[in-house]
Amino acid sequence: MIASLRLLAAAAAVMAAASSASATPSGSRGTTDVNRAAVTIPPVPAFAPMDLADPAGADWATNGGDYGQTRYSSLSEVTTDNVRRLKLAWHIHLNGSGTASKYKGEGTPLVYQGIMYTVTGAGDVFAIDAAAGTILWQYSAQLPQAMNTVCCGWVHRGLALGDGKVYLARLDSTVVALSQQTGAVLWEASNGRWEDGYTMTMAPLYYNGLVIVGVSGGEYGARGSVTAYDARDGHRVWRFYTVPGSKDFGSGTWPRYKSKEWLTGGAPVWGTPSVDPKTGLLYFTTGNPYPWSGRGPGDNLFTASFVALNAMTGTYAWHYQVVHHDIWDYDCPSNPVLFRTAIAGALRKVVAAPCKTGWVYELDRETGTPVTEINEKPVPQSAFQNTSPTQPIPAGDNFSNQCAQPSAFPKVAFDGRGFRFGCIFTPFDARRFTAVAPGAGGGGNWNPAAYNPTIGYLYVCSRNSQSAYKAIPYVSGTYSGGKLFVGAQLAFPTSKILTTGAFSALRMVTNRIVWRRHYTKTAYHQVDASCGSGAVATAGGLVFMGLPEGMYHGIVAYNAKTGKQLWRSHTDAGIEAPPMTYSIDGKQYVAVFAGGRTRGTAGLKGDDLYAFTLNGT
């Protein structure tokens, strides 16, 4: 049955709104094209706090599927027994959006009542009939191509829905609210100037009438923050700085009286926050300090930390720092996941995240204290770097390598001297290159984990990266916002050495790996076979993720309990985006965006959006 027949019950008022708002207002950022012959779009409500607290079902209305960012779906039509019958339902191109080499395709589509909303690396937003694959409207962001403060690729990782609007955190640090029916700009708000280093890559969070976003730009001297805007008109409601001011809690962890490092201190927020509607707390993780090397003494709160705030006021509740005085870029860019599990005989409400250190950290949701063992342990020291004497070390398994391999590096670095080799938390200085693992790419990176509450497994996408660092001395106070400076030179393994990766299932009661799929070889002999996608778990006993480019372009399904591969399908380009799933008229779909990989085979980019169903019908 075509989508127009499914949606005839939509209100006439919505149709009138679509007709009157088909053009983007003059002076706003971006333009919109509308398919007037397309279906009427059901209005998204102003979701109440508990509306999206449970696992996703027919709709996937927020970035992680629910407010706990579990990326778990209660849909069970597709199971371990019949997943082999998944066939292509539709495959469309998004009008060539984001196919230039600088763009990355990491966005998770949203679906509400049969309409899909998705974004490309170029910031272009599309509304699509999720049953037929027909584009209903397109918002073209027209980002300023002169932006030179973008770290780590031009990317937008998703959208938010609520109160009849689609919300986008643009890369140029502008928050935009679009008409859900037409894509026309309804309001916009500046969250900083890209010229000063402020960009945004995360999917916004709609919660209880607020649109909540965090700034990126940790490598360009931005002072990190999380900000809430009123979803009705875009006025700012609250802002929390992740690098505290002079009178704020945590200010003593920065050398305030010797320099003004805190003004450009970093601590960006890469991932969409989670929220617990019952406690009213908002949870997010933060990035590295700026610059990486050469800072004065201090732990540098709230960099490389979990932070909990009152979701409606932005008031500080608690924090937990996973790396003190980080000099290796060992932050936590992935969004935190909320779940409940029995640990040591007691039911605990947990917030957890995999980090670039290669460990998963599990904390109590209300207090921020560890629920599985995390001990402060002595680590190697450097007076030059003002390193912390201890670091938090979780019990359980690390999901990525944590010691550098001498065979991966040449005999001498480009400074003509030999390398020094170490493991995680080995400090470096200005004398010669020190190689460690994980490297700057991390063990875990932004790639979102998924959690299956029926078996208690967290699914983590990772890589085995290595980097060598050499400090650039005497830099404190010589850098400013909007300028790229990390205070270190980096060297990497020889191009003949493959960066391997893995997709791991960890049992959260013990933080131990239950099963793991390794990625080590590629068809094109690339230097990067890391796991570059995120995951979605389902009540059908499955977990879906995107396979690394070169090894096999496509989406794969594993048995969630055993890790056995049960199904895979080829895509025209590599996948960096997490899959998701939804249902229309009782039929379950699995969808994924294939935008190509920015690492590996040059030029293999895509604008491909795929949806699969049983038997393809």
N, C-alpha and C positions, 0 to 999 in steps of 0.2 A: 504494500500500500504506500503510495507516495506521501511525502511529508505534508503536503498541503491538506490532504484529507485528515491527517492526524490532528492538525492544529486549527480546524475551523472554529473551534470554540473560543479562540482568543478574543479579547474584548475589542469592540469597534474603536474605543478610545485609543488603544494601542496603535491601530491602523492609522488613525488620524495623526498621531504623534510621529509615526514613521514618515508620513507624507510631508508634514510641516518642517521636519528637522533633517531633510535629506542633504542639505549643504552645510559644510563646516563654517562656523562664524568667521568673519573677516578678522585677521590678526591673530588667530589661534595657531597653535603648532600642529602642522600636518593637515592633510586633506582626506576626504572620504568619498568613496564611490559606492553607490547602492544599487543592488539588483532589484528593481521595482516589481519585477514579475515573480519574485520569490515568495516564500511562505511568510505568514505573520509570525512574529517572534513572541512567545509567552514572556510576560514581565517577571523578572527576578524580584523576590520580596526583599525587604530589609530584614535579613535573617536575624532571629533572636539568638542569644548566646548559646542555647542548647540545641538549636536547629542543626548545626553541623558538628556536634560533639561525637556522634556515633560514627562507625565506619561507613564509608561511601556505599551506596547501593546503586539504584538506577542512574542517579545523577553523580557527577564528580564536580562539585560546585566550589571547591577551594583547592589551592595548589597541592596540598598533600593528601587530598581526599577527605580529610576531616581536620578539625582544629588541633588534634594531637599530632598531625603530620605523619601518621602511621603508614600511609600509602598502602592501606589494606582495604579490599573490597569484599562486601558480604555476598556478592554475586557468585553463583555456583552452577550456572548452566554449563559452563566449560569446565571440565574436570580432568583428572589424570587419566581417566578411561577414554575420553572422547577428544582430547585436545589435538590429536593427530588429524582430526577432521576440520581443523581451522583452515579456512580458505579466505582469499582476498575478497572483501565486500566492495570496497572502492579504494581508489588511489588517485589523488589529485596533485597538481602543482600549484603552488601559491604565487603564481604570477612572477616567478623569478626573484622573489624577495629574499634578500640576505644570501645571495649566492656568490658574492665577491669573496676573495680569499680572507679578508679580515673578519668576516662574520662567523659566529658560531651558532649552531642550532641546538639549544638546550631547554627549550620551553616545553612545559607540560600543558596539554590542552585541558580546558574545562568544558563540562557539558551540563546544561540545565534544560530539562524537558525537551530533549531531542535536538537542541541547538548547541553546536560546539563553538568555542571561542579559543583562538590560539594566536601566538605571536612568534615572529621570526627574530633572528639576530639583528635585523635592521630596525626593529621596533614597529614593524607593520602588523596590525591586528586584523584578524579575519573572523567573521561570523559565518558558520557553515551548517547546512542541513546535515546533521550527524548520521542520518540514515542513508541519504543519497550521495553525500559528498559534494553538494552544490554550494558554491560561495554565495552568500547573501549580501554581505557588504565587506569593504576593505577600508581600513584607516591607514593612510600612508604617513609615517612619522616624519619623513624628510629631515633626518638628523643632520646637524651641522657637520659637514665632512671635514672641517678644519679642526675638530677635536683632537688634541694631542696629549690628553691626560687619561687615556683609557688603558687600564691594566688588563692584560690577559685575554684580549679578544673583545670584539664588539658583540655583546650578547644581552638578551632579555630572557629570563628564566621562567616567565609565566605571567599570569594576570590574576585579578580578583573580580568577583561578582558580588553585587548586593544593591538593593534599593533602586532597581531599574537601570543600573549602570555597569560598565566594564571599566576597570581601573588598571592603568599602566604606569609603572615606574620607568620613565624613559632614561636612556643612557646619559642624556645631557642634564640629568638631575631635575627633571620636571615631572611632577605627578599630574596625570591627565585622567579625567573622568569622561568616558564616552557614552553616548546614548546606546543602550542595549539594542534598540530597534534599528538604528541607522549608522552607528559609528561616529556620529557628529560629536564634536567637542562640546561638553557642557560646562566644564570648568577646568582650570589648570592652576597649579601652585608650584612655585620654585622651592626646591629643597637644597639649594646651593648653586654655585657657579662652577661649570666644568673648567673654566679658566683657572680657578683656584684649586683644582684637583678633585672636585666633588662630582661623582658619577653614581649611577644606580644600575644594578644588574638583577636584583632580586625580584621575585614575584611579590606584589603587595599582599597584605592581609586585610580582608574586610572583617571587622568584628564589632558587633553591637553599635553600628552607626559610625564607626571610625575606619579610616584607611591608614594602615600602619606600614611605614617604609623605613629602610635603613640605607645609609650612604656607603658607597664603596670608596676607593681612592686611597687605600692605605699606603701605596707606593709613591703617591704624589703629594704627600704632606697634608692630607685632609684630616680634620679632627672628627672622629667617628661620632655618629649619633643615631638614635631611633626617634622617629617623629610620627605623631598621629594627627591626621587631618579629618575634619568633619566631612562625612560622605555626601552631605547634602549640597554644600557650597564650596568646600575646599579650604575653609579657614583653619589655621593651625590651632590644635587643642592643647597639645603638650609636646615637649621635646626632652629627651634624656641623652646627655653627652656621655659617650663611652670612654672618654678621657676627661676626668673630673676637673672642674674649675678650682680656683684657689681656696674656696670655702667649702667645697664639697667633700663628702666621704671618699677616701682614696687619694686625695691630693698629695698626701705625704709620700706616696710611692713614686713620685716624679721629682727630679732635682730642681724644684721650682726656683730656688734662690740662686742657683748658678746659671740657669738658662731658662728659656721659654719652650722647652721641648714639648710640653703638653699642648701647645697651640697647634702643632702639626703632628700630633702623637699617633695618628693611625687609629687602630681598633675599629676597622670597618665592619659592616654587617652584611655578609654575602647571602645568607639563607633566610627564607621566610620564617618569621617567628611562629612558635606554637603557643597555644593558650588553653588553659584549663578553666572552663566556665564556672565550675563549682567553687574554685578558690579565687577566681578572678585574676590569676597571675598569668603574665605574658613571659615567654621564655625565648631567648635567642643566644647565639654564640658569636664571638667576636674574632676579628683578625689580628694580624701582627702589629707591633709598634713600628713607628717610622722615626729614623731610619733603622735598618736591621742592626747596624753596628755603630759603635762609637758613642753611645748614649751614656749619660751619667748613671750613678747607682740608683737602684730601686726596682721594685717588682713591676712597675708600670701598669697599674690597674686602669681600665678593665680590659686590657689586651689579652688575647688568647684565653678567654674566659667564657663560662656560662653566666648569664645574668637573668634575674627574674625581677619584673616590675609589676606594679598594679596596672592592669591593662587599660583602665579608664582614666587614670591620672598620671601615669608615667613615674610614680613614686617608687624608689628603690626598695626591693624586698630582701634580696640576697645575691651573692655571687660566689663562683668557685673558679679559681684560676688554674688552668691545666698546664701552663708553662709560665714560669716566673722569668721576667726579664728576657723574653724570647729574642734570640739573635739568629735563628735558623729559619724563620718563617714557618714555625710549627704551630699554626693556629688551628681553629675549628671552623672551616667555612661551610660545613654541612648543617642543615637545619636540625634542631633537636627533635626527638621523638618521645611522645608521652605514652606510657602504658602502665598496667598494673601486673605485678607478678609476686609470687610467694618466695621470699628469701629468708632462710634460716627460720622457717616456720611461721613467718608473719607476712601478711599481705602488704606490699609496699607500692606506693604511687611513685613512679620513676620518671625522670627525664634523662634521656641518654643521647649521646652523639658519638659517631666515629670521627677521629681527628687526624691531622696530618702526622702526628707522632706514630700512628699505626695501632693505637689502642682505642677501645670504646670506654667511655667514662659514664658510669651510672650513678645518679644522684637522687636524693629524696626531693620530690617535687615541691614540698612545702618549706623545707629548711636548707636545701643545697648541700647537705652532708652526704658522703658516700654511702650507698646501700650495698655495694660490693666493695671489697677491700681496695683502698688506694692509700699507699704509704708515701710519705715524704722521705726520699732516700738521697744520700750524698751523691754528687755528680762531679766530674772533673771541673777544675776551676781555672779562671783566667782573670788576673787583676786588670789586664788591659781592657777586658770587656765588662768588668763589674758584674760577673755572673752570679746567679743565685747559688748558695751552697747546697741546696736540695731542689729536687723536682718531684712532683706527684707521679708515682709509678703504680698503675692499676694491676691488681692480681688478674689472672686469667691469661688469655692468649693474645699476642700481637698478630694482626692480620696482614702485616707487610714486613719486609726485611728491615732490620735496624742496625746493620753494620755494613760499612762500605767494603767493596771487593777490589783489592788492588789490581786484579786482572782486567777490570773494566776501564781502567784509566791508562793513558800513555805513561812512559817512564818519567817524563818531565812535563811540567805545565808550561804554558806559554810565557812564563817569566824565566824559564830556563832552569828552574829548580825542581827537585823531586817532590812528590806529594807526601803529606803526612796522612795516615789513615786512622779512622776511629769509628765509633758507634754513635748512637743517638746521644745527644747532649755533650758531645766532645766539642769544646770551644775552639775558635780559630782566632788568629791575630794577624798582624801586618807583615809577618816574616815570610811565610810561604803558605801555599794552598793546603787546607785540611779537608779531606774527603770524609763524608759521613752519609749514613742512611737512617731514615728517609732523607731525600733531598728536598729542595725547595718545592718540588711538585707534590710532596707529601706521600704518605701511605694512603689515607683517605683524603679526598678533596671536597669540592662542592657537591659531588654526586650524592643525591639523597638516598638514605637507607629506607628499607621497608620492614615492617614488623608484623608477624603473624601471631595474633593473640591466642589462637587455639593450640599452638605448639610452643609458643614462647621463643621463637627464633627471630633474630635481627639479621637482615640480609645487607651485606656491605660490599660495595664496589671499590676496588683498590688498585694501587700500582706499587711496584718495587723501584722507586726512584732513588738516585744517588746524586749528590752535588758536592763540589769542592768550593770552599769559601776562602777568600783572602781579604782582610780588612783594609779599607782605605782610612788611614789614621787622621786624627785631628779634624774631624768634620763637624763636631757639635757646634751648632749655632751658625753654620755656613749654608744651611738649606732653608727652603721656604715652600709654602703651599703652592701647588700647581707645577712643581718641578720634580721630575723623576730623580730620586737619589736614594739608594739603599745602604750606602756606606760600605759596600763590599764588592769585590770582583767575584764572578762565578765561573767555574769550569765544570764541564760535564763529561760523562763517559764517552769514549770514542764512538763514532757513528756506526761502527761495526758491532757494537754491543746492543743487544735488544733490551729495552725496558719492558719487563714482564709485568703481568697483573694477575688479579684473582677476583673471583666472586665468592664470598664466604658467607656461611650461615653460622651465627653464634648463638648459643643457648644463653639467654640473659640471666638465668638463675645463677650460673657459674661464670659467665663471660668467657666461655670456652668455645672453640670452633668445633662444630658438629660435622660439617662437610665443606668442601672447597672445590671450585672449578678453576684450574690454572689456565692462563693464556700466555703462551710462550712463542708460538710460531705464526708467521703471517705469509700469505701467498706472494707478497711483493717484497719480502725481506725488509720491511720497515724497521725503524729503530724504536718504535713505540707500539707495544701490544698491550698497553694498560687497559683496565676496565674503565670506559669513559662514559657510561650511561648510569642511570639510577635504576630502581626496581619498583615493581608493584606486585604485591602478594594478594591471593584471592582465597575465598572460602571453598573453591573447587580444588584446593590442595596444590596450587601452582604458584610459581613466582616467575614473572616475565622480566627480561632486561634486554638491552641492545648489545649486540656483539661488537667487538673491536673491528674497526675497518682494516682490510687487508687479510685478516684471518678469515672473515666471512661477513660481508655486509648483511645485516639483517637483525631480526628479532628472534629471541629464543625463549622457550618455556622449559623450566626445570620442575621436577617433583620437589615441592617445598620441604618435604621431610627428609628425602634421601639425596637430593642433588642430581638425580638422573635426568639427562636431557631427554625430553619427550617430543619436542616439536621445534622447528625453526623455519623461518621464511626469509627469502632473499629480499633485500631492498636495494634500490639503485644507488644509494650513497650510504656512507657510514652513519651510525647513530650515536649521538651524544646526549640525546634527550631521554628522560625516563618514560616508559610506556604508561598508559592508564587504561581503565576499562569502564564501560557504562552499559546501560540497557535501554532499549526502545521497544515498546510493545512486547515485553517479555523476552526479547532477543539480546543476548550479551555480545558486545563488541569489545575488541582489544585494539587500541589505537596508539600510534607512535609517529613522531616527526623525525624524518631522516634528512638532516641538513649537511651531512658530511662531517669529516673530521678535520680540524685545523692542524693536527699533527699527522705525520706519515705522508702518504701519497699526495703530492702537490696537485692542486686543482680539482680534486674529486669532491665537488660540492653539490648540494641538492636543495630543492624546495619542495620535497616530497612528503605528503601526509598520507598515511595508510590506516585503513580500518579492516579488521578481520572478524568473521563470524563463522559459526559451524556450517560447513558445506558452502560458505560464501554466499548464502541467500538469506 
